[in-house]
């Protein structure tokens, strides 16, 4: 059995908790508190430590899904959970004040996860704000991380099929990275 630890990161309100709930085969664990930052995201609660869910891929591969708090004041959890992670689903809400800046900040913070396994970017809330278009995100990813394969999707975090597509793309990248590393080890 293979086990993958995947982080779901992004700004508050991007849909991390919802994405994990739409994917998880177990009841999700949530650490929610009353949201005191209504200017950033107009929602009642916010994640303060982590969200957790699990999904089985294939016959027996276990994927552990960890949602990170979106606010920098809880970034100590980013460090703790980043240590075991092999991949990142970066959710960016298109209706944020500056979603491209959010993309920049989270790729800078978690960019090394690409070397450990992979990253996929999921742009949410495009039904509410159609601009910027997905090609702007893809262009920015190429500028920030040239030569790396980082898929960029639009997705509704509530839609399990769309989130599964994002997750399976990431799992494929992680497994490909592992195969390349193993092949290089054998050749050395």
C-alpha positions, 0 to 999 in steps of 0.5 A: 500500500502506498500512502500520499500526504497531500496539502490543500492550501490557499487563501481564506475562502478559496474552498479548502475545507469544502474540497476535502469534504467533497473528496473524503471517504471518511467524516472530515475532521475540522478545526473551525473558529468564528471568523473575525476577518470578514473583510478578507472572506465573508463567512461565519467560520475559518480553519485555525489548525487543519482539516483532515480527510482520506480517500483511497485511490486504486485498490489500496493507495491511501491519500491523506488530505490536509487542509491548511488555514488560509491566514498567515497568522496560523502559518505555524501549521503550514510548517508542521504539515509541510514536513510529511507532504508530497504534494499540494493542491493550491486553491485560489479564489478568483473573486479575491481582491488580487488572486494572482498575488495570492497565487504568487504568495502560496507558490513561494511558500510551498514551491519546494513541494514540486520537488518532493512530488507535485503541485496542482493549481485549482482556481475556484469561484470562476462562476462568481468572477470570470476574470482573471481567466485561467490562462493568466494563472498558467502564464504566471505559474510558468513565470514563477516556476519555469520548466516545471509541469504544474497543471492549472484547472478551474474547479468548483470545490463542492464538485467531487468529480472536479476535485477528483480530477485535480487530485488525480492529476497531482497523484499522477505527477507524484508517481511520475516524480517517484518513478524518475527518481527511482530510475535515476538511482538505478542508473547511478 
